[in-house]
Amino acid sequence: MHTVTTTNTDEMTSAPDLPTDPESGETIPILRDQIDAIDTAIARLVAERVRLSRRIQTLRLNSGGTRVQLGRERIILERYRAALGSDGPVLGEAVLRVSRGVH
């Protein structure tokens, strides 16, 4: 592994546990592995959300209610916006669509 030496501390911004030589190619696989782990966790959490959402839908329908509560969905989309900015509701809508069982 090559190291980069510099006297300007502003240029030394790499994470301490990752290689500092961008040409080594070692950093990208490490970061991709971390992204893959996050993607796996997201998929697992969405699947759990789907199970819970379908249970709620069944309970609501069995008690004479509607399958979807639009007011609740607006609150959820606003949470995604607050957490992720203007693109948040796009992700939130995708999660809601999967949770509704409507594709």
Secondary structure, DSSP 8 states (H G I E B T S, - for coil): ------S-GGG--S-TTS-S-GGGS-HHHHHHHHHHHHHHHHHHHHHHHHHHHHHHHHHHHHTT--S--HHHHHHHHHHHHHHHGGGHHHHHHHHHHHHHT--
